[in-house]
Amino acid sequence: MKILFISMPSIHAIRWTKQLVGKDCDLYWFDILQRGNADFHEDVIRITNWKKNKVPFVGKTFLKKSIPSLYRAIEDQIEVTAVAFLQQWIQENQPDVIHSFEMQHCTLPLLQLIKQHKSCPWVYSCWGSDLFYYQKEQAQSAQIKEVLKYITHIHTDCIRDYNLAVALGFKGDFFGKFPGGGGYDIKAVEQFVTPIEKRNAIVVKGYQHIMGRAIEVLNAMEQIPQVIKDRELIIFSAHDSVVEKAKDLAGLFKKVTVYPRNEKLTHVEMMKMMGGGLIYIGNSISDGMPNTLLEAIIMGAFPIQSNPGGVTTEVIDDGINGLLIEEPENPIYIASKIKQALESQDLIDEAFRINQANKNQWDVSEIANNVHCAYLNCLEN
């Protein structure tokens, strides 16, 4: 089976393709954003450096940044577009399945191509806020509804987004509900799971942008200085505003460690961090099923997670194996959740027991086999 993957060079795409290595598949990755090479497995054939100028054009970069609508209107006249390149590549290589990850950059721009290849199964992976957030914007929602008419299969990391896709007009087949980066090698990371009594750190996802609300979490911690004073704070993937805000908390914690967005942690480093964290907090107004949430659960950190559209209730039973944040922009509310967890050792111990007992549902071996079967099913439908 020959599969063409279309994505940005994301760690999630890299891990997803890796689970298909050795399963009698020819794997190709198209670098749609022209960001250069990425650390895909050597068995994944990389299609990079494809964008070429058709004619000399002085000022192309300026035009692209200053008048993007005009640039898009004449783009196919001055350079090779992703649609044109893929059209030729598909004709020459005849993939059995085409799989695009993410909507805004990797699927919507290819609508014309998707329409032209109705006979070839086209899988779309819904990542993060692809549908949940952008459904609210009229122009984006119209484009999403149009592309969903022609997608034959949809992969989601939560049931919420499959139901939402159907509500937006998707009539194809459900590829399945799998983590966005595939499964986890549970046995390999178990060595990094530290006993609860040896954990002291609060780990926070540091996104602060159109959807992320890490600063609200840091503001919440300022409300409960007596509860956190003997703890360590670790913030990863921190946007600049979060890096600055973290400086205000230096005196409240025993130790504060911040990893800025441009300081990428390896997947092993992430799992070690979660495996040593007492509590993990992820907070946003829109998201899919966060991979970092699953990693926290697998590695035994007590999860406190926002719940946009009810997505987090698919893995967290509030007050049993974690806590839900229902008011992601309310620091006082968030502070009450953090305080509840830190003042209830029984809650943390019981959540650890439950989550460790259930973590094998995300084991890579089982998920990889199910994903491979899902691709085979694409060819039968």
Residue pairs with C-beta under 8 A, 6 or more apart in sequence:
1 24
1 25
1 26
1 96
1 97
1 375
1 376
1 379
2 25
2 26
2 28
2 93
2 94
2 95
2 96
2 97
3 20
3 25
3 26
3 27
3 28
3 95
3 96
3 97
3 98
3 99
3 375
4 28
4 30
4 89
4 90
4 93
4 95
4 97
4 98
4 99
5 13
5 16
5 17
5 27
5 28
5 29
5 30
5 44
5 99
5 100
5 101
6 29
6 30
6 32
6 86
6 98
6 99
6 100
6 101
6 106
6 107
6 110
7 13
7 29
7 30
7 32
7 100
7 101
7 102
7 106
8 32
8 33
8 35
8 101
8 102
8 105
8 106
9 31
9 33
9 35
9 36
9 37
9 38
10 101
11 181
11 267
12 101
12 127
12 180
12 181
12 291
13 29
13 38
13 101
13 181
14 38
14 39
14 40
14 41
14 181
15 181
15 182
15 267
16 101
16 125
16 180
16 181
16 182
16 371
17 27
17 29
17 40
17 41
17 44
18 40
18 41
18 44
18 182
19 182
19 183
19 364
19 367
19 368
19 371
20 27
20 368
20 371
20 372
20 375
21 27
21 41
21 43
21 44
22 43
23 368
23 372
25 372
25 375
26 45
27 41
27 43
27 44
27 45
28 44
28 45
28 46
28 47
28 93
28 95
29 38
29 40
29 44
29 45
29 46
29 47
30 47
30 50
30 82
30 86
30 89
31 37
31 38
31 46
31 47
31 48
31 50
32 82
32 105
32 106
32 109
33 105
34 48
34 49
34 50
34 51
36 48
36 49
37 46
37 48
38 46
40 46
47 89
50 80
50 82
50 85
51 79
51 80
51 82
51 85
52 79
52 80
53 60
53 78
53 79
53 80
54 77
54 78
54 79
54 80
55 77
55 78
57 78
57 79
60 71
60 78
60 79
63 70
63 71
64 71
75 81
76 83
76 84
82 109
82 110
83 109
83 110
83 112
83 113
86 110
86 113
87 113
87 116
90 98
90 113
90 117
90 120
95 120
96 120
96 121
96 378
96 379
97 120
97 121
97 122
97 123
97 375
97 378
97 379
98 117
98 120
98 121
98 122
98 123
99 122
99 123
99 124
99 125
100 106
100 107
100 110
100 122
100 123
100 124
100 125
101 125
101 127
102 125
102 127
102 128
102 130
103 124
103 126
103 127
103 130
103 131
103 134
103 144
103 147
104 130
104 134
107 114
107 124
107 147
107 151
108 143
108 144
108 147
111 143
111 146
111 147
111 150
114 122
114 147
114 150
114 151
115 150
118 150
118 152
121 152
121 153
121 378
121 379
121 381
122 150
122 151
122 152
122 153
123 151
123 152
123 153
123 154
123 155
123 175
123 375
123 378
124 147
124 151
124 153
124 154
124 155
125 154
125 155
125 156
125 180
126 154
126 155
126 156
126 157
126 161
126 165
126 288
127 157
127 180
127 288
128 180
128 211
128 286
128 287
128 288
129 211
129 286
129 287
129 288
130 144
130 161
130 288
131 144
131 161
131 164
131 165
131 168
132 160
132 161
132 164
132 286
132 287
132 288
132 308
132 309
132 311
133 211
133 286
134 140
134 141
134 144
135 141
135 144
135 164
135 168
141 168
144 168
145 168
145 169
148 154
148 165
148 168
148 169
148 170
149 169
149 170
149 171
151 170
151 172
152 172
152 173
152 378
152 381
153 172
153 173
153 174
153 175
153 378
153 381
154 162
154 165
154 170
154 172
154 173
154 174
154 175
155 175
155 176
155 177
155 178
155 374
156 162
156 165
156 177
156 288
157 177
157 178
157 179
157 180
157 288
157 289
158 177
158 288
158 289
158 311
158 314
159 177
159 314
160 288
160 309
160 310
160 311
160 314
161 288
161 311
162 174
162 177
164 309
173 377
173 378
173 381
175 374
175 378
176 370
176 371
176 374
178 367
178 370
178 371
179 289
179 291
179 294
179 362
179 367
180 288
180 289
180 291
181 291
182 364
182 367
182 368
182 371
183 362
183 363
183 364
183 365
183 366
183 367
183 368
184 294
184 295
184 298
184 362
184 363
184 364
185 363
185 364
186 298
186 359
186 360
186 362
186 363
186 364
189 268
189 271
189 275
189 298
189 299
192 271
192 272
192 275
192 276
192 299
193 275
193 299
193 300
193 356
194 275
194 276
194 300
196 278
196 300
196 348
196 349
196 352
199 276
199 277
199 278
199 300
199 301
200 230
200 231
200 232
200 254
200 278
201 231
201 232
201 233
201 234
201 276
201 277
201 278
201 279
202 221
202 228
202 231
202 232
202 233
202 234
202 277
202 278
202 279
202 281
202 338
203 234
203 235
203 236
203 273
203 274
203 277
203 279
203 280
203 281
203 296
203 301
204 214
204 217
204 218
204 233
204 234
204 235
204 236
204 280
204 281
204 282
205 212
205 214
205 235
205 236
205 237
205 280
205 281
205 282
205 283
205 290
205 292
206 212
206 214
206 235
206 236
206 237
206 238
206 239
206 242
206 243
206 258
206 259
206 261
207 213
207 214
207 237
207 239
207 242
207 284
208 214
208 215
208 238
208 239
208 241
208 242
209 239
211 284
211 285
211 286
211 287
212 239
212 283
212 284
213 283
213 284
213 285
213 306
213 328
213 329
214 235
214 238
214 239
214 242
214 283
215 241
215 242
215 245
216 283
216 328
216 329
216 330
216 331
216 334
217 281
217 283
217 331
217 334
218 242
218 245
218 246
218 248
218 249
219 245
219 331
220 331
220 332
220 333
220 334
220 335
220 338
221 228
221 233
221 249
221 252
221 335
221 338
222 248
222 249
222 252
222 331
223 331
223 332
223 335
224 335
224 338
224 339
225 252
227 338
227 339
227 342
227 343
228 252
228 253
228 338
228 342
229 252
229 253
229 254
230 254
231 253
231 254
231 278
231 342
232 253
232 254
232 255
232 256
232 257
233 246
233 249
233 253
233 255
233 256
233 257
234 257
234 258
234 259
234 273
234 277
235 242
235 246
235 256
235 257
235 258
235 259
236 259
236 265
236 270
236 273
237 259
237 261
238 246
238 258
238 259
238 260
238 261
239 260
239 261
240 260
240 261
242 258
243 258
243 260
246 256
246 258
249 256
250 256
259 265
265 273
270 292
270 295
271 295
271 298
271 299
274 280
274 292
274 295
274 296
274 298
274 299
274 300
274 301
275 299
275 300
275 301
277 296
277 299
277 301
278 301
278 302
278 348
279 301
279 302
279 303
279 304
279 338
279 341
279 342
279 348
280 292
280 293
280 296
280 301
280 302
280 303
280 304
280 305
281 304
281 305
281 338
282 290
282 292
282 293
282 296
282 303
282 304
282 305
282 306
283 305
283 306
283 325
283 328
283 334
284 306
284 308
284 328
285 306
285 308
285 328
285 329
286 308
286 309
287 306
287 308
287 311
288 311
289 311
289 312
289 314
289 315
290 305
293 303
293 305
293 312
293 315
294 315
294 362
296 302
296 303
297 303
297 315
297 321
297 322
297 355
297 359
298 355
298 359
298 362
300 352
300 355
300 356
302 322
302 323
302 341
302 347
302 348
302 351
302 352
303 316
303 321
303 322
303 323
303 351
303 355
304 322
304 323
304 324
304 325
304 337
304 338
304 341
305 312
305 316
305 322
305 323
305 324
305 325
306 312
306 324
306 325
306 326
306 328
307 313
307 316
307 324
307 325
307 326
308 328
312 324
313 324
316 322
316 323
316 324
318 324
319 347
320 350
320 351
320 354
321 350
321 351
321 354
321 355
321 358
322 351
322 355
323 337
323 340
323 341
325 333
325 334
325 337
326 333
327 333
327 334
328 334
340 347
341 347
341 348
360 366
